[in-house]
């Protein structure tokens, strides 16, 4: 499937988190920030998700449910995100990635704008660096962010052009205020 645009209606789906909790997308009571990440233990993803975890109370207070999808099986995701304050979804087959038009490409890691974040992420994760995934789409995955209203309409979206190109928490909170 191709990329989604603002205003597109997404179909109702129930996904299961790595903690076996059912997550409704869209959520009938609040906005959903659906973010697509690369793979379990990805240095870019881990660094970014630290800020999401740190500011999770502010995200919830803004009326947003945080849902993070990885192109990895649940077992390695539990190693890194078992205690995450948000829902983490394992999608090793990439069905959600396909449904939302989230792609991959060599530019994910070759873009110089991503290199500094990679170095910081590796430094933070040093004792727990993962093995590289066998799945090329996960290794070369590009991030994407969607803000989905309780009616299922995409309120805002961003398709990253390199591995460290995603909404900051401040950007997410600003979008939540705009679309509350």
NORWOJO-V128005 format. One line per field, one symbol per residue. ss: DSSP state (2 for helix, 1 for strand, 0 for the rest). A space follows every 10 residues. Layout:
BEGIN
ss: ???
END
This chain:
BEGIN
ss: 0000000010 0011111000 0111100000 1111110000 0022222222 2222022222 2001111111 0002222222 2000001111 0000222220 0001002222 0222222222 2222222200 0000022220 1001111100 0011111110 0000000022 2222222220
END
